[in-house]
Amino acid sequence: MKSIHSFSLRFVVDQQVEDIEMPENLKLNTFLQEFHSDCPHPECGFGFYGFAFGQSPFPVPKMIQEALIKNVDKGAYAAVPGISELRSAISKYNKHYFGIDVSPDRIYVGPGTKELIFNLLEILHGTVILPTPAWLGYLPQIRFLKKNYHMLPTRANRKISPRDLKKLALRLQDRQKILILNNPHNPTGLLYAKTELEEITDVCRELNITVIADEIYAQTTYDFTKFVSMGKIYPEGTFVTNGLSKSHAAGGYRLGYVVFPQHAVDLKLQFKKILATEYTAVSTPIQHAAVPGFEISDEMDEYFEITRNIHKIMGEYTYNALTAIDGIKATKPEATFYLLADFNAYAPELQKAKITSSQKLSETLIVHPYHTAIVGGDSLVLERTDFSARIAYVDYDGAKVYRKYKEHKPRTSSEKIEFVRNNAPKVVSGIQMIENFFEKLKKDAVDELMIMKESLKITN
Ligand SMILES: Cc1ncc(COP(=O)(O)O)c(C=O)c1O
């Protein structure tokens, strides 16, 4: 009899899965793990300066944790669109914070907005317009679903140009187009003003463009009075997605929601069918846990305010420190915990050092002696040779920093700098590493030039 070990089964994977690439965040994880176990230098023991992971560092709000504990006995399946207490809380949350009047029956709860965006792309016919740079999650989904898509590169201000949007949409044959509008924006940290959203809406109305407005970072807007939801400006054509992951530091809970446009009755039925087919409903205890996170309370208000203030302090520090380095530019974040750094001024030196793509740049920065993890431009749907990178300024102990901020709120700019130096030393040292890297690059290029000049003198 053949032993079970000598019998090897060959599994055949569907072509459409073979065709998609590993999502960039997983690639990055694997790369960092491999780098870590392979690095022979003792300095590698401490890990790395982590500017790569887009995760809020704060503890999950107490009320959510307690509600989860209280509801562990809820073993029954929930209704497909979500439990009514949660949909009702999300409806009031939208009214209170974003000024959008949505009845609970326009709200669908799903296991994270990533999944909900995928579900929307599944039901919506049409060509997808993806402004770039973009969050690394959209493109693999679009490719997996074999949808037609077009990139919409942004200009120097890194925001969608309504004129470019119109030009592109006029060229597309599909009667429906889908614009992915991420606001506030990952990776730039930029925020669209009301007038900018209105100009985009004019084009969308004229050319029948449906919008998926990914507003997962809405609550992180530093000056919250400036945040305007696309659901308010273009209510008949926008699907707004949001959830617990960033504002409530609970990405691992896997809970998001989508607000459907007004008058989308037929579409809601189609959507429900998809959710029922794919995952039935989000875990019932998690849905109960999320309820206090969306209810209006002083506790949540305080949590949002403190966390967004800390993101702002870290963001200002990172922006100022990076742009103080010769040749480095960056977007000035108004929300989120990211900015887009632009190292393109160093392109000649990078090329000379055989660093010919943004991926190569991230790989060079992660290894000894820099130990610094960034997300390179090619993972942000930029050209491979665009030496830009996303810098996430969250490498600190969120529970400790939250406590320290509550004990003593830094007010002046020097207090804020002190706050970062004392509480986020890895952010400070990581930026120093980036500076060291570019200093060395510059020096090597100058040295090489001198050697060339010397050898020319000798041969002459
Ligand atoms: C712009 C953007 N959209 C969506 C998501 C996914 O959020 P969720 O955890 O709700 O799936 C992320 C997470 O990094 C993100 O940055």
The ligand as a MOL file (V3000), in Angstrom:
LIG
                    3D

  0  0  0     0  0            999 V3000
M  V30 BEGIN CTAB
M  V30 COUNTS 16 16 0 0 0
M  V30 BEGIN ATOM
M  V30 1 C -8.2420 54.2180 2.4750 0
M  V30 2 C -8.6080 52.9490 3.1750 0
M  V30 3 N -9.7940 52.3910 2.9030 0
M  V30 4 C -10.1830 51.2490 3.4960 0
M  V30 5 C -9.3530 50.5960 4.3950 0
M  V30 6 C -9.8150 49.2910 4.9760 0
M  V30 7 O -10.5510 49.4710 6.1080 0
M  V30 8 P -11.3440 48.2900 6.8280 0
M  V30 9 O -10.5150 47.8680 7.9680 0
M  V30 10 O -12.6480 48.9110 7.2250 0
M  V30 11 O -11.5340 47.1750 5.8460 0
M  V30 12 C -8.0970 51.1420 4.7060 0
M  V30 13 C -7.1810 50.4450 5.6310 0
M  V30 14 O -5.9950 50.6330 5.6510 0
M  V30 15 C -7.7270 52.3510 4.0900 0
M  V30 16 O -6.5440 52.9340 4.3560 0
M  V30 END ATOM
M  V30 BEGIN BOND
M  V30 1 1 1 2
M  V30 2 1 2 3
M  V30 3 2 2 15
M  V30 4 2 3 4
M  V30 5 1 4 5
M  V30 6 1 5 6
M  V30 7 2 5 12
M  V30 8 1 6 7
M  V30 9 1 7 8
M  V30 10 2 8 9
M  V30 11 1 8 10
M  V30 12 1 8 11
M  V30 13 1 12 13
M  V30 14 1 12 15
M  V30 15 2 13 14
M  V30 16 1 15 16
M  V30 END BOND
M  V30 END CTAB
M  END
